[in-house]
Amino acid sequence: MTYQQVLDYLSGSERLGIKFGLSNIRKLLRATGICVEEFRIIHITGTNGKGSVAIFLSSILKEAGFRVGLYTSPHLVDFRERIQVDGRYISKRKVTELLSQLLFLTRIRRREFSLKPTYFEIMTTLALQYFSQANVEIAILEVGMGGRLDATNVFKNSLVSVITNVNYEHTEYLGKRISDISREKAGIIKRNGIVITGVKQRRALEVIEGVRQKKKARLFLLGKDFKAQPVDRRRRACDFQRFNYQGFFDSFKDLKIKLLGRHQIENAALALGAIEGLKLRGIQVAEKHLRKGLEKATWQGRLEVLNSVNSKGEDRRVVLDGAHNPAAMRCLRSALLEGVIPHQRIILVLGILKDKDVKKMVAEIIPLCKEVVVTSPRTERALDKNLLRKEVLNYLPSNRVRIGDGVGGALERALEIANSDDLICVTGSLYTVGEAKSALKR
């Protein structure tokens, strides 16, 4: 297979959609000869913040000298973003080699395996193949959806399990109640495991506590067992933020992160909680590596500030944020209100998927915006831009709500509308942000 043929194959597997269950992934791993017991993993689930926690952990452990595998989803521009070792994407050559082998095995042994793997199952297998060959010492795995029946949950043991938070998402798969969603996410808790969580809702915590007791795991709760406190709010905006951390073993003052927004301090604290949890497994990380790892961590499409120019050659500031549910949109709203990115007016480019809670997402962000350009990202899951415009018109007059032809076209319109002291904010979906990032590169 060529690399382009690999991309075509992956594109075809996306049409199979979502399949919950571990049968396929176990068959795929058996076909490729991967023994999951050889891995030491940190497993991360939650409604929001999974990727940020994963990137903090990867950066810290890399600084500490470990060979670190990182598996996240979705990607923004290049699907190889999902699979990294020591901060470097898997190569195109290795993707072609491993997926060619995988496709050959599943075809030649079709009767034995009788499966049609989904995109996520293929990517998870590819990641574990690569990590095994690369002699990764610690693999950080982000759950795709839920946890209990997610393809990443094929491991009997983990070094640490992290449940960032719980909110309403994917209710058609995970259940319509917070308790149902919490139960799915608590499915990554292992027997005698270590669990780090930032969950706040009483009912969600009750469910997690019940699973913890059954599995005889240890639970450490953000705000109770470990805490983070922002400092230096007068810092220069768009630069970094500082915080103090009080843990269950260690405390650190004046830690620095580049990722913006109060929610990223919580995500950093969860990563530090996981690092402390590693101590219970005999894995030590020095303070200097912890500090440097936090400071170096960057994450695309999460309050990511970029500069662009309009057709007149005038500079404009653009922020990309992949907020894709009401809770994430609330975090974006708070960050903008806090003034972490200076601006006079907000010009919004908005594209949302049709399976999201569009009404609540729009209600969170639109009241902050002076003008909005609605669009639809290039995916079958995208909400029609005309339907999105109709929802936005509940908050703004029609002369302030425009339609963009694709994400790139919407961004071009926003660049023409914005003044020099305005902020163009692109949000609503990681698909939308990914297309905007590609357009900005051009």
N, C-alpha and C positions, 0 to 999 in steps of 0.2 A: 504493500500500500504506500502511496505517497502521502505527504502531509495534508494535501487538499482532500484526498479521499478519506482520510481520517476525520477531517472537519465535516465532510458530507455525511459520514456514518454517524457522527455524534449528533448532527442536526436532525437526522432521521430518528434517532432514539429519543429526542426531545418530544416527539409527537406521541410517544407512549404515555406521557404524563407522569402522574404520581402513583406509585404502588407502595402501600405500607406492607411491612413484613420483612423477615430476615432470611427467608428461604432462598431467594435469588442470590443475595450477596454471599451466603454460605456456599452455594454451588459454584459461584464465580471464584471464590477464594480457594475452594478445593481444586478447581480446574487449573488454577495457576500455581498450585503448590504452596500457597502462603499460609504459614502457621501464625495465627493471631497471637498466640501465647508468647511469641518472641518480642512483642512490642511493649514498651512502657509508654502509656498514654496519659495525657490530660484531656479530659472529655468536657466539652462546654455546650450547654444548651441555654435556652431562655428566649423571651420574646424579642428583646433588643439588646444590643451591646455585645453579642457573642464574638463578633469579629474583632471588635476593639480590644476585648479582654485577651483574645488569642494573639493579637499582634503585640500587645504589651508583654505577654509571657514569652513569645518567641524572641523578642528583642532582648529581654533580660537574660534568658537562658543561653542565647548565642553569646552575649557578652561574658557570661560565666564560663564559656569554653565548651559547652555542650554542642553536639551536632543535632540540630533541631529540624524536625519535619513540621510543616504547617499546612493544614488542609482546611480551607474556608470556602464559603459560597454565599451568594453567587459572585460572578466576576463582573467587572465593569466594561473592560475593552477586550481583553485577551483571556480566553478560558484558562490559560496556563497560570494566571494569577492565583488560581485555586490551590495549586500544588507547588510548594516551595521547600527548599532545604537551605538552611542558613541564609534566608532572605533572598534567594535566587530562584526564579521560576524554573520549572522543569523545561528542558530544551525541546525544541521541535523534533529533533532527531530521536530523543528518548520517547516522546509521545508516540511517534510513528512506529518505533520498534515495539513498544509494549502493547499498544492497541492492536497492532497487526498480529502479535502472538495471541492476544486475548480473543480476537475475532476468529482466528484459526481454530483455537481450542474449543470454543463454544459451537462452531459449525461442525467440526469433525466428530464431536461427541454430543451432537444434538439430542440423540435418543436418550442418552444418560441424563443430560441436564435439562432438556425440554424447557428452555426459558427464553424470554425476550426481555433482556435487562433494560431498565430505564437509564436515562442520561445520568442520574445521580448514582445509581448502582455501578455503572461503568466508571464514572469518575472516582468513586470511592475505591474501587478495585485498583484502578490505575495509580492512585495516590499510595496505597499500601504496597503495591509492587515496587514503586519507585523508592519509597522509604526503606523497604527491605534491602534493595540493591545498594542504596546509598549509605547503608549502615547507620541509620539514624539512631541516636541514643534516646531521645524523647520525642514522641509524636504528639502534636497538639491538634485535636480533631474537633471541628465545629459541627454540631448537629445540623442536618438540613431542615428537618421539621419534627417537632415534638421531641422524641427521644427514645421511648420504649421500643418502637418498631422502626426506628430510623436505621438506614443501612450502616451507619457508623457504630451502632450498638451491638456489634458482634463479639465484643470482648468480655471475658468473665471478670477481669480485674482492670482497675485504673489506678494510677498514682493519686490523682485527685479528680473529683467531679465538680464542675461549677454550674450552678443554675443562676444565671444573672438576674432575671426577673420574670414575672408571669403577667401577661395581659391577654386580652381577647385577640386571637389570630387563628386563621385556618380552621374556623369552627366546624366546617363541614367534615374535617378529618379528625380534629382533636377533641371535639365536643363543644357544647354551647355554654358550659358553666366554667368558671374559674377553677373549680375543684377538678373537673374533667381534664382541663388543659394542664393543670399542675400534676395530675397523676401521670400523664404521658411524659412530661418532662422529668419527673422524679424517677422514671424508668431507667435513667442512666446511673442511678445510685447502685454501687456494687456492694456485695457482702463484705463486711469489715472495711468499708471504704471511708474516704475522707470527703466531705461535702462542704463546699463554700457557696454561700448564696447571698444575694441582695434582695430577695423576695420580701415584700412588706405586708401584703394582705394576710389577714388572720386566717381565712379559710385556706388559702394556698399553703401557708406555713403549716397548718394542721395536717394537710395531705402529705407534705414533704416529711414532716416529723413522723408520721405514721409509717412511711416507707423506710425512713432511717432506722426506726426502732426494729422493724421486721428484718432489715438487713444488717442490724448491729453495726451501723456506720456512725462516724463522728460528724457532727454538724457545727459549722461556724457561721454565725450570722452577722452580716454587715450592719453596723449601728449598735450592736450589742457586744459581740466578741472582738470585733475590730472596727476601727472608725477612720474617717478621713475628713479633714477640715481645710477648706480653701484659705489661702492667705494672699496678701499682696494684691488686692483687687484693683489697685491703681497702676498695675503693670501696663506696659505699652501693648495696646490691643493688637491682635493678629500675630502675636509673637509666641507666647507660651503662658502657661498658668502654673502656679505653685500651690502645694498643699502639704500639710502635716499628716502623718500616718501613725496611728496607735494600734498595734496589733496584739495578737494573743501570745506572741513570743517577743517581738521586737517593736520598737518605735523609731520613727525617722522624721526629722524636721526638714522643711524647705526642699521637698522633692519637686522636680520640674517635669512638665510634659508639654509637648507641642500641640497635642490634640485639644481643640477648643470646646468649651461648654462645660457646665457644672456636671452633667451626666458623665463626662469623660473622667472626671476625678473619681466618681463612683466606680467606673470600669477599671481604672488604674488600681483602686483599692481592692477590688475583687481579684485582680491579678496578683497583687501583693499577698492577699490572703491565701491564694493558691501556692505561692512561693513559700509561705510559712507552712502550709500543709505538707509541702515536700520534705520539710525537716523531719516530720513524723515518719517519713520513708527513708531517712538517712541521707537525704540530698541537701547539701548546703550551698547557699548562694551568698557571696560576700556583698557587703553594703555598696562598695564601689561599683560592682557590676550591676547591682539593682538600680542604682541611681543613673548610671550611664545608659542602661537598657531602656528605662522609662523615658529618658530625655531624647533618645534616638528614634523612638517608635513613631512611625507615620502610617496613616491609613487613608487611602484614596476615598473620595466621595463622602467623607464625614466632616462636615463643616470645613471643607477644603477650599481655601481662598486662592484664586487665580486671577491673572490680569489678561484682558483681551482688548481688542480695538474694534471700533465700528467702521462703517464704510468711509468715514471722513478721516480715519486714522487717529481718532481720539481714544485715549485710554479709558477703560471702564473696568470696574472691579466686579468679579463674579464669584459667588460661593456655591459650591456643589454639596448637597446633603441628601443622602439616600433615604430620608424618612419615608416609611412606607406603611405606617399604621398610625392610629391616633396617638398612642403613647410616644412614638418617635417624633411625630409632628409637634407634640407638646414640648419635647426637649428642644427641638429646633426653635420653636416660638420663644421659649425661655431664654435661650442663648441670644437670640436677636434682640429681645427686650433688655437683656443685661448689657448690651452694647459691646459684646466681645469683638464685633466687627463694625467699626464706625460707619455710619451712613446717614443720609438725610431722608431719602425715601427708599422703599423696597419695591422693585419691579420683579414680579414673580413669573417664572416659567414652570408650569405645572403639568405633569403627566402621571396618571395613576392607573393601576390595574383594576379591572372590573370586579375581581373577587375581594377587594378591600372595602373597608367601611368608609366609603367616599364622603358621606355626609359629615361624619365626625372629623375626618381629616381636613376637609375644607373649612369647617367651623373653627378649627384651631388656628389656621394660618392666614386665611384671607383677610380678617379684620386688621392685620398689620400692614397690608399691602396697598400701595397707591394704584398700581395697575397690574393686570394679570394677562399673560399670554398662555392659553391652554393648548395642549397638544396631545398626541398619542405616540408612545414609543413603538418601535417595530417589534411587536409580539402579539400573538393571537389573544393573549390575556389582557391586552390594553383596553381601557375604557374609551369608548368613542369620544373624541374631543368635543363634539357638539353636545353630548350628554353632560360632559364635565362643565362646559360653559354654562349650561342651564343651572347647574348646581351653584356655580360661583356667582351667578346673577342674583342669588338670594342675599348677597352681601354687597355687591358693587353695581353701579349703573352700567348699562350696556356699552357706553362709550369708553369705559375703562377695562373692558374685558374683550380681548382679541383672540383670534384663532391663528395658530402657527402651523405651517405645512411641514410636519415632522418636527422632531426636536431641534435639529439644526436650523430650520426655518424659524422656529419660535425663538431660539436664542438670537438669531440675527435681528428679529423684530425688537426684542428686548434691548439689544445693544443700541438700536436707533432711538428708542424711547428714553433711555436712561441719560441723566445728566452726569457731570463729572463727580458729584458727591453722592450719587445714588448707589445702591447695591442691587445687583441682579442676583436673585436667588433661584437656583434650579433644584427642584425637589419633587417628591411624590412617589418615586420608585427608583431603585438602583438601575433599572433598565433606562429610565429617562436620564439619570446622571451619567451612565456609561456612554450613551449617545452624545450627550453634551460634551463630555470630555474628549471624545473622538473629534467632534466638530471643532473644538477649541484648538486641538493639535494641528488641524488642517489650516 
